[in-house]
Amino acid sequence: MIPELRNLSYERRLQRLELISLEQRRLRGQLIETFKNLNGLNNVILEGLFERPDLYVEGENVMQLASMAKLKSGRLAREITDSCLQYWGGMGFTNEVLVSRLYRDMRLVSIGGGADEVMLGIIAKTMGNLPSRGK
């Protein structure tokens, strides 16, 4: 270790060496994770719904794909707005900040048009995972 850095805190050592701070590393990690989640959602939607409209036109049931896309997008929207709100701290809950409205509005993505539980039920039904009714 460089002798003049020995008595400094880790954060101060990073500053002296002109390296990014722990807070910047954490934020970078969150942004990378969010990007990967968005990219994964984009792949599901593009591969399933938008690149294959012929499935619907030919009369195939695309309910499972649509339900999976809605479920994932709703959960991801909540996760992203929650992360943004966390970054803003208490200021995020004030009406002047856009993230406050987005946090409230994105909750409706999971509720409107069918709650998450409804989407999970549809997916399970299309996979044949629901118990059958006994007669």
Long-range contacts (C-beta under 8 A, 24 or more apart in sequence): 27-87, 30-83, 34-79, 34-80, 34-83, 37-76, 37-79, 37-80, 38-76, 38-80, 40-72, 41-69, 41-72, 41-73, 41-76, 44-68, 44-69, 44-72, 45-69, 45-73, 61-126, 63-122, 63-126, 64-122, 64-123, 64-126, 64-127, 67-114, 67-119, 67-122, 67-123, 67-126, 68-119, 68-123, 70-109, 70-113, 70-114, 70-119, 71-116, 71-119, 71-120, 71-123, 73-109, 74-106, 74-109, 74-110, 74-116, 74-119, 75-110, 75-116, 77-106, 77-109, 77-110, 78-106, 78-107, 78-109, 78-110, 80-106, 81-106
